[in-house]
């Protein structure tokens, strides 16, 4: 969702470790020499030279020639895997590594390769198993300890990750790799202030190493130090490899947007689509990509949803502006999440709206546009429109009010149900995301924090929480709280129904998830509960300017929700 950590930020700091296949070329020289005098020696040498030169296609070809000489050559399979990984072909690289592993299960470097690739494929628990085996073979390796901690961290085993690092630091206290890794673990737990101490230590020990400076930029971003975050990103961009630049640029984008620097922030925001960005999706769309400087008058434009339901709803603010730019002779087609088709079709009747097809290929999201009645000659991810249509806050403000429109008949039905004989104001409530585990827990207050709010007299609360929330509803009943849950709607999948129910409320209070964004986009007054003082979707304001009527109740310190709920209760009494 919009208030979450930067996608890929948790692992980008290990970019130098995860991209070390070229460094393997130097370490593999001795292994190749052991084949001297054998038929496989010449192709193995050629494959190794190609790997060192990052000519991965040639590396694969020569490794294949070595395998033609000796099908059981683990080194040839490993070189194939390294080169396939360098080509970005993660699945075929995994196949090659597994063939090598079957022949050489105690090869420490090979175990590291398998762990690194598992991380690329977003399989951190599998990666942790391989890194643990590799570390057992080389217990003094700071690199392996760091990689194992990253895998454990991404598996949400924070205690185990920290223990690996503390054990390594007992014998290697001056190693910046370990301090950087510890800072990353603590940062993922949500304690950015403590993480900053460890990252400063890493940066002091290795002043020319960009990784801790990059991770520190994320910590400063979470702490609201936007100038500091931008300065760290600027310093890192001058040092990192080209394939690491998109991750750094995307963090700088969020720092700029959070500070209200929209014009430069949106330019940086495009880094999320760079093929070198770890979480960049692949779009299969007709026509050429739209550019911010393109004249849209009379054109046929395809806009494609991205980044999840909450962001698609937030960025829907751009659609009325696009329609005006296209003019009477232009044509807009929208490819959105299947759950949003009915709502968007009603809200934007001038556009043809259909569902995109989402899949995963080689660990990356693939978004394919369907066939439309009129093919587009330009296409754009929905977030890219901001570079043209949201360059400053005045341009983001739209006198048209609510962007999305619920089904009027269903809204009338729910107003009748909720208001029948009950004069109390109706307040919708949502308290978590569908993914509430690991580092995401820091985004959301515990349900117990809502107890005082739910006990306030004179208010009728309505459940808008999607997903499994039976335990929380039972807890609310035990408190004697009035949290109505009689809609019978599938709030996860029936977004049109959820929109009608939300539109029938007088106010919605919730964390930064799809439900709260949906209510706000419908024009319902929405109060956002936030885990920190600032985040980029607020664009330097104290509200969410994408929507007509919002307030933000943000925590002043990590995991300190008491003041937030005191202010919420006071404001709700006044409401």
JOHUFEN-V764904 format. One record per pair of residues at least 4 apart in sequence whose ideal C-beta (glycine too) atoms are under 6 Angstrom apart, sorted by the first residue. I is the first residue (numbers start at 0). GAP is how many residues later the second one is. Records with the same first field share a line. If there is no record, write none. Layout:
BEGIN
I: GAP, GAP
END
This chain:
BEGIN
0: 309, 511, 512
1: 308, 309, 312, 510, 535
2: 509, 532
4: 4
5: 244, 245
6: 272
7: 4, 239, 270, 271
8: 209
9: 178
11: 235
12: 171, 198, 201, 202
13: 4, 136
14: 4, 229
16: 130
17: 98
20: 61, 64, 65
23: 4, 58
24: 23, 26, 27
27: 4, 20
30: 44
31: 12, 13, 16
34: 5, 6, 9
35: 5
38: 30
39: 4, 26, 29, 30, 33
42: 19, 22, 23
43: 22
45: 16
46: 12, 15, 16, 32
49: 5, 8, 9
50: 8, 31, 32
55: 27, 30, 31
58: 24
59: 20, 23
62: 13, 16, 17
65: 7, 10
66: 4, 9
71: 31
73: 26, 29, 30
76: 19, 22, 23
77: 22, 32
79: 16
80: 12, 15, 16
83: 5, 8, 9, 12
84: 8
88: 4
89: 30, 31, 272, 273
90: 271
92: 24
93: 23
96: 16, 17
99: 10
100: 4
103: 6
107: 26, 29, 30
110: 19, 22, 23
111: 22
113: 16
114: 12, 15, 16
117: 5, 8, 9
118: 8
120: 242
121: 241
123: 27, 30, 31
124: 30
126: 24
127: 23, 24, 27
130: 16, 17, 20
131: 16
133: 10
134: 9, 13
141: 30, 33, 35, 36
144: 19, 23
145: 31, 35
147: 16
148: 4, 12, 15, 16, 32
151: 5, 8, 9
152: 8, 32, 35
155: 281, 282
156: 4
157: 27, 31
160: 24
161: 23
164: 13, 16, 17
167: 4, 10
168: 4, 9
175: 4, 26, 29, 30
178: 19, 22, 23
179: 22, 31, 32
181: 16
182: 12, 15, 16, 32
183: 31
185: 5, 8, 9
186: 5, 8, 32
187: 251
189: 252, 368
190: 367
191: 27, 30, 31
194: 24
195: 23
198: 13, 16, 17
201: 10
202: 9, 10
209: 4, 26, 29, 30
211: 4
212: 19, 22, 23
213: 22, 34
215: 16
216: 12, 15, 16, 34
217: 33
219: 5, 8, 9
220: 8, 33, 34
221: 310
223: 309, 310
225: 29, 32, 33
228: 26
229: 22, 25
232: 15, 18, 19
235: 4, 12
236: 11
239: 4, 5
242: 33
244: 4
245: 25, 28, 30, 31
248: 19, 22
249: 21, 22
251: 16
252: 12, 15, 16
253: 4, 282
255: 5, 8, 9
256: 8, 279, 282
257: 276, 278
258: 281
259: 279, 280
260: 4
261: 129, 130
262: 128
265: 120, 121
271: 5
272: 7
273: 6
274: 5
280: 84, 86
281: 82, 84
282: 84
283: 84
284: 17, 84, 94
285: 89, 90
286: 89, 90, 91, 92
289: 4, 88, 90
291: 95, 96
295: 29, 30
296: 30
297: 31, 32
298: 31, 79
299: 31, 76, 77
300: 31, 75, 77
301: 31, 67, 74, 77
302: 31, 77, 79
303: 31, 65, 77
304: 7, 31, 32, 77
305: 75, 76, 77
306: 4
308: 28, 205
309: 204, 207
310: 4
311: 24, 25
312: 204, 205, 208
313: 203, 232
314: 67, 68
315: 87
316: 86, 229
317: 4, 67, 71
318: 29
320: 68
322: 9, 27
325: 4, 6
330: 43
331: 19
332: 19, 39, 43
333: 10, 17, 19
334: 21, 34
335: 4, 8
337: 17
338: 154, 156
339: 4, 155
340: 4, 12, 14
341: 154
342: 61, 152, 153, 156
343: 4, 9
344: 8
345: 59
346: 57, 58
351: 20
353: 16
355: 11, 13
356: 11
357: 9
358: 7
360: 5
379: 4, 5
384: 4
385: 4
389: 5, 6
390: 4
392: 152
395: 149
400: 122, 147
401: 120, 121, 146
402: 118
403: 117, 118
405: 5, 93, 94, 97, 116
406: 93
409: 90
410: 89, 92, 93
413: 4, 86, 87, 90
414: 4, 89
417: 8, 86
423: 34, 35, 36
424: 81
425: 34, 36, 79, 80
426: 32, 34, 80
427: 34, 36, 74, 77, 80
428: 32, 80
429: 34, 35, 80, 85, 86
430: 16
431: 4, 12
432: 80
433: 33
434: 5
435: 4, 8
441: 89
442: 88
443: 67
444: 4, 116
446: 25
448: 112, 116
449: 4
450: 28
451: 117
452: 115, 116
453: 22, 27
454: 26
460: 21, 22
461: 22, 43
462: 20, 22
463: 51
464: 4
465: 25, 26
466: 25
468: 4
472: 12
475: 5, 7
486: 14
488: 5, 8
489: 4
490: 7
498: 19
501: 16, 17, 20, 22
502: 19
506: 18
507: 11, 16, 18
508: 18
509: 5, 6
510: 18
511: 16
513: 4
515: 10, 12
518: 5, 7
519: 6, 27, 30
520: 26
522: 25
524: 24
525: 24
526: 24
527: 24
528: 24
529: 22, 24
530: 24
532: 21
538: 6
540: 4
541: 10
542: 7, 8, 9
543: 6
552: 11, 14, 15
554: 5, 6, 9
END
